[in-house]
Amino acid sequence: MPIHFHLLPFAQELKITNREKGPCYLDLTRKVYLSVTPEEGVRQSLIAKLIRDYNIPIGLMRTEFEIKKNGLKKRTDLIIFNNNGEPQMIIETKAPSVKLTQKTMDQVAFYNNVIFAPWLLISNGIMAMIYHIDFETKTSTEVLEFPLLKLR
C-alpha cells in the first residue's frame, strides 16, 4: 500500500540552470548537469529530502549506479550506502504521472538480486512504497514510514 510522500516542497527549491542542452538540474551526487524531466525532478527532490529530513550525507548517495546481470546492463536511480560502502537502500524514482505498481517494484527487486540492499523504495514524488528485505528468510515486508538506516 503506497504511503504519502510529497516532494513538492523540495521540487520548488531545486535550482534550474540553462545549459547548451537546455534547462538542467545539478545532480549533487555526481556533480553533473542533467536535463529537466519529471522523473529527474522527483529524483533530485528526493535527494534533497534525504539530506534535510533524514540527515543522510550526500557522500553516501550515488545516482546511476551500473549493475550487470544476465548479460544486461542496468542503472539504479539512487543507492544509499553506509560508511563502509555497503548498500543500505535502492531507490527507484518515477515521474509523478506514473502509478506505482508491482512492475516498478519488480524492477527494484531485479537490481537487488545483484546489490543486496536491506531496503527498497519506489516513489513518484507523491506516493512511495518501502520494503524491508530479510535475506535469511527470503521475505519482504512493506513498511509505512521511512526507516532508520544503519549508516555507521
VOGU-3710 file (C-alpha; in Angstrom, 3 decimals, decimal comma):
1> mpihfhllpf> 0,000/0,000/0,000  1,633/3,279/-1,036  2,194/5,963/1,580  2,001/9,720/1,018  5,475/11,008/0,231  5,109/14,541/-1,087  8,249/16,001/-2,591  6,676/19,181/-3,982  8,245/21,484/-1,335  11,675/20,151/-2,284
11> aqelkitnre> 10,955/20,363/-6,016  10,125/24,053/-5,636  13,595/24,639/-4,174  15,536/22,925/-6,972  17,710/25,271/-8,961  17,448/25,079/-12,724  20,426/26,177/-14,795  20,271/26,857/-18,509  22,959/24,894/-20,333  23,632/24,202/-24,014
21> kgpcyldltr> 21,271/21,224/-23,904  18,533/23,298/-22,238  17,307/23,591/-18,637  19,214/21,320/-16,231  19,369/20,257/-12,597  22,718/19,847/-10,877  22,964/16,260/-9,634  24,709/16,735/-6,300  25,851/13,110/-6,133  27,853/13,165/-9,382
31> kvylsvtpee> 28,320/16,930/-9,826  26,901/16,810/-13,366  24,060/18,674/-15,027  21,043/16,591/-16,053  18,163/17,628/-18,282  15,000/18,718/-16,526  12,424/15,917/-16,768  9,575/14,985/-14,424  11,412/11,837/-13,258  14,670/13,726/-12,700
41> gvrqsliakl> 12,749/16,317/-10,698  11,476/13,541/-8,426  14,959/12,091/-8,004  16,617/15,442/-7,206  13,761/16,369/-4,838  14,131/13,043/-3,076  17,872/13,606/-2,671  17,103/16,985/-1,072  14,567/15,343/1,262  17,029/12,616/2,265
51> irdynipigl> 19,619/15,257/3,153  17,302/17,600/5,022  14,718/15,324/6,658  16,794/12,199/7,292  20,320/13,652/7,638  21,771/11,304/5,030  25,084/12,705/3,794  25,321/13,339/0,055  28,588/11,394/0,054  26,676/8,193/0,900
61> mrtefeikkn> 24,337/8,555/-2,094  25,041/7,505/-5,645  22,907/8,003/-8,744  23,025/5,951/-11,945  24,871/3,060/-10,286  25,519/0,488/-13,001  24,854/-3,204/-12,450  25,187/-6,218/-14,726  23,001/-9,303/-14,568  22,353/-11,987/-17,156
71> glkkrtdlii> 24,311/-10,002/-19,729  22,126/-6,919/-19,176  23,478/-3,543/-18,080  21,084/-1,560/-15,900  21,367/1,566/-13,781  19,704/2,247/-10,483  18,226/5,692/-9,926  19,736/6,093/-6,466  21,510/3,977/-3,857  22,262/4,897/-0,263
81> fnnngepqmi> 25,413/3,283/1,146  26,689/3,114/4,709  30,111/4,407/5,778  31,652/1,031/4,896  30,363/1,205/1,318  27,644/-1,405/1,885  24,341/-0,695/0,125  21,502/0,140/2,507  18,684/1,216/0,181  17,909/1,111/-3,520
91> ietkapsvkl> 15,585/3,853/-4,723  13,684/3,914/-7,997  12,011/7,177/-8,986  9,224/7,683/-11,467  7,514/10,760/-12,859  4,501/11,983/-10,855  2,196/10,816/-13,653  3,428/7,208/-13,301  1,448/4,958/-10,987  3,480/2,827/-8,591
101> tqktmdqvaf> 2,871/-0,804/-9,498  4,238/-4,277/-8,910  6,153/-3,874/-12,174  8,061/-0,943/-10,663  8,809/-2,938/-7,519  9,927/-5,877/-9,675  12,425/-3,530/-11,357  13,987/-2,656/-7,993  13,903/-6,300/-6,887  15,840/-7,200/-10,067
111> ynnvifapwl> 18,518/-4,677/-9,109  18,605/-6,083/-5,599  19,466/-9,559/-6,895  22,879/-8,018/-7,592  23,175/-5,318/-4,909  21,612/-6,970/-1,811  20,350/-3,866/-0,010  18,082/-4,437/3,008  15,717/-1,625/1,982  13,898/-0,795/-1,278
121> lisngimami> 11,939/2,375/-2,040  9,978/3,478/-5,077  8,453/6,934/-5,387  6,727/9,120/-7,927  7,100/12,214/-5,751  3,551/11,903/-4,428  3,449/8,366/-3,092  6,096/5,855/-2,046  6,360/2,168/-1,325  9,066/0,978/1,064
131> yhidfetkts> 10,093/-2,611/1,707  12,479/-4,277/4,124  14,229/-7,346/2,742  15,204/-10,211/5,052  17,796/-12,218/3,155  17,858/-15,060/5,699  14,145/-15,823/5,415  13,915/-14,563/1,825  10,912/-12,403/2,678  9,981/-8,774/2,161
141> tevlefpllk> 7,875/-6,642/4,455  6,201/-3,428/3,432  6,736/-0,592/5,911  4,710/2,578/6,235  7,424/5,066/7,153  10,975/5,836/6,153  13,326/3,523/8,085  16,285/4,347/10,246  19,182/3,243/8,059  22,400/1,810/9,533
151> lr> 24,874/4,264/8,051  27,731/3,725/10,535
//
